[in-house]
Amino acid sequence: MTRKRSWHAAAGGLLAAVSSCAAHAGEGKLPPDFVYLRDVAPSIVQDMRYATPGNFTGKPVPGYDAAECVLKRGAAEALKRAQENAQKQGYSLKVYDCYRPVRAVQAFMAWTAAREDGRTKRYYPHLSKLQLVPGYIADRSGHSAGAATDLTLVPIAAAPLRPLTGPPGDCTAPAQDREPDTGLDMGTAFDCFDPKANTDSPLVTPEQRKARMLLKSIMEAAGFKNYAGEWWHFSYAVANSGKLYDFQIEPPPR
């Protein structure tokens, strides 16, 4: 995520810019050059968090009417190459987020400004909501250009999710105490707003760092670039025209 201007100062200009370049798709129909990832790389696991309550806002996010990864075709094809590399090493990619409608970004900003209720504090255990802007949550996102993805690695023969015996610990807790996830232990959960989530954080174990570097090397070999503040975030500049989109993510046509 790019984090520069304040939300209140930039909101008007951003809305105007988006309204002039946003694409509006019908049900199951995508704008030109966008594809459903399952049509390009069906073996990639999809765990689309913002279409469910299992995210830092505690509820499904506006714009996600289907739990589907949508990307610019070039980014999807690059992700397919990364998947082929991962599979050779006994892993699969698992995506948490792909294209993100502008309305979802706006919903994130509204959430940061809303009163703290503590329901999802485990995602930002050492910060207040207001401290998340602009360091972790911004008023613009490369995801809205369809050229960025959040993801992890899972073993091809992944074990079933283990049940927790109590409430999940915070996102920096040991893997066995966090919300269950089939992915490799990267040292934090996805969307963990904490310095420990920095890709090169010295706070993780050697094994966790090895897992992060494996993911990074696989993605870089396919042309993606990692955002240093989030081990899970990768962008594909070749597919990013700078144009932001705000179409709903709908189920693919049958």
N, C-alpha and C positions, 0 to 999 in steps of 0.2 A: 504494500500500500504506500502511496506517496502522501507525505504528511507535511504540508507547508502552510496554507492559509487557514485562518480560523473559519469555522462554519458560519457564524453569524455575519461576518464581513463578506464572505464569498457566495452565500446562498443564492442571491438574486442573479449574479452573473452566471453561476453554474447552471441554474434552471434554464436561463435563456439559451445558453450554449447547448444544453441537452435537447431542448425543444426544437432546435434548428437541425439537429443531426440524429435524433433518436429514430429508431426503426420500430414499426409496429407490425407484429406478425399475427396472423390469424391462428386459430387453434391448430396446434401441431405443425404449423408452417413457420419456417425460420426465415430471417432476412437473408439476402444473397451472401454467400461465402460462409455462412454458419452451418454447422452440422451437429447432430447428436453423436456424442462420442461412441455410443454403442454401435453405431453404423460403421464406424471406422476401426475401432479397436474394442470389440465386444468382450475380450478377456480381461480388460481392466475392471477391477472391482470398484463399485460406486457406493459411497457412504455419504450421501449429500446432506450434511448436517443442517443447513439453513432451511431445508424443506420440512424439518421436524422440530420439536421442542428441545432437542439435544444440542443447544448452542448457547452462547453467552447471553443472549436476550431472553432465553427461557421459553420461547414460543416460535412457531414457524414465521419466517421473515417474508414481508410483502415481496411479490414478484416470483416466488418459488411455488408455482401451482403443481409442480411435478418434481420428484426427486431424480432429476436427470442432469447429467453433465452435458453442457452445450459449449462449443468453442468455435473460433474461426477454423476453417478447414486446415490451414497451414499448421496451426498449433496442435490440432487433433492428430494430424499425420506425424508430426514430430513426437507427440506423446506415444503414438503407436511404435515408433522406432525405439523410444526409451523402454517401452514395455517388452519388446523383443529382446533387448539387452538384459533387462531384469530377469526375464524368464530363463535365459541361459545360465543365470547364476542362482536359480532356484527360488526366485521371488516373483511377485506380481505387484504392480502399482495399485494403490487404492486412493481414489480421489475423494476429497471432502468438499471441494468447491471448485467451480470452473467459471463460466460467464456469470456475472453478478449484475442484475438490473440496477440502474441508477436509483430507482425507488428503494431498493434494499439498502444501498449506501446511505440514503437519507433516513431510513428507519434506524440504522445504526447510530447516526448522529442524534436523532431524537431520543433514542434510548440512553445515550450518555448524559443528556440534559435532564432526563426524568429523575424523580426522587429515588434515592437508593433504597432498595427493599431487601437486599442481601440474598435473594434467592439463587443467584448465580455467582456469588462471590468467589467460588472456587476457581473461576477463570481468571481472576485478578486479585489474588490473595493478599498482596502487599501494596496495593494502590487503591485510590478512590476512583470512582467512575470518571470524574472530571480530569483526573491525571492521565486517563487513557488517550486524550486528545491533545496534540496531534501525534503523539509518539506511537500509538498502536492503532487508533481508529481515525480515519481521515475523511474529508468531504469529497474526495475523488479516489477512484481505485482503478488500477490497470485491469482488474477483473471485468469492469464494465466495457472494456474494449474487446473482450472475448479472447484475450491473448495471455491470460495468467491462470494458474491453477494451484490449488493447495492439495498436497498429497503426502502419502507415506509409502512404505514397503511392507508387504505381508508375505510370509512364507507361502509358497504354492500349496503346501500341505498344512495350512494353518489349523491350529487346534481350535475347538469350539470356545466361544466366549465363556469365561468362568464367571459365575455369579458373585456379586459382592455380598458380604454378610451384614453390611451396614451402609450408611450414607457414603457416597464417594468422597474421598479426600480431595484436597486442592490439586490444581493442575501440575504442581511441582513435586507432589508426593511420589514415593516409590510406585512403580507400575502396578503392583498388586493392590494398592490402596486407591488408585485412580479409577475413573469410569472405565469399564472393560473395553478393550480395543484389540482387534486381531493383529494390528500392526507391530512392527519391531519396536522395542523400547528405545525411544529417542530421548528420554530424559524428562520430557514434559508431555502433557496432552496436547492435542491440536488446539489452536486458538488460546494458548496460554499467554496471557499478557504479563510477562515477567522476563527479567534479564536472562534467566536460565534457558529461555527459548531461543536466544541468539544462536545462530548456527555454530559459531566458534566459542560458545560459552565455556569457560574453564570450570563451571560448576557441575558438569556432568561427568560420569564415569568413563574410563577408556572404552568400554564396550558400547556405551551409548554414543560416544563420539564416533566410533567406528561405523555404527549404523547410519549416523547422519552423513558421514563422508561417503558412504556407499551410495546413498540416495543422491547426494549432490553430484557424484561422479557420473552416475547413470543419466541424470538429467542434463548435465553439462555436455555430455557426449552427444546428446540429441539436439543441442543448440539452445537449451534453456539457461537462464541465469537466476541464481538464487538471491533472494533478498536477505541480507545478513541478519536482520532482526527477527526472522522467523524461519526456522529450519524447514518448514513445510511449504513455503511460498516460492514459486518459480514462474518466471515470465519468458515469453517467446517473442522477442522484439520484432522478428521478421513479419509476424502477423499483426502487429499493433500499428494501426494507422493513426492512432490518437483520437479517433472518433469514439464517443461514448454511446452506449445503447441502453434503451429502457423498455424492451419488450418482455412480456411475461414468459416464464419458462413453463411450457405446456407439455402434456404427455405427447410422445411421438405419435404420428398417425399410424393406425393399424393397417 
